[in-house]
């Protein structure tokens, strides 16, 4: 049975890397705002399309509208880590998992206890003044009336989240590629592997123990040692 095979692969390795997409967070009831079932298609009463509101140029030109949308649709402060987050944190504690690489910005891996988390798209928990670079916690953003401004210099505070038109942090990306390149086992979950950078990241893996866990099939299924087309929380819960 596949689960038994996965247990054996994990048992024999101490160099596992996990790469996760939005599907990891949807099981904590955070919508996948880039997928067909996500926010983009469910919200029809918005003033602007979400992909426009989450762009760098919109942040600059319509900062208040950006924050109205961001605070109400992008922040899920009550979300809790699910079985996938918990299992990955446990594998790291056991010395088996080297890194979690995520496209999610919700901080749930850290909340579950993971320590080495590479956030390709940043985190809502970090915010910086665009003028003096002072750090602000999420609460500061949420408690501001409309546009959060720096209490030191008055500059506009921006979430450390990669918006459309912005490039990924090359330092984080390069570290992620190194972990994937050096990994013995690569577990990919909650992503259909169709969009950048996910599709490119897979190419850096040289091993023969690629594990894919995604509710729908992906173009890499045939290359994987094991494929699970089901809930990632359900699968990972069974291996720890
Ligand atoms: Zn400032």
Boltz pocket constraint, residues with backbone or C-beta under 6 A from the ligand:
constraints:
  - pocket:
      binder: B
      contacts: [[A, 129], [A, 130], [A, 131], [A, 132], [A, 133], [A, 134], [A, 150], [A, 151], [A, 152], [A, 153], [A, 154], [A, 155]]
      max_distance: 6.0
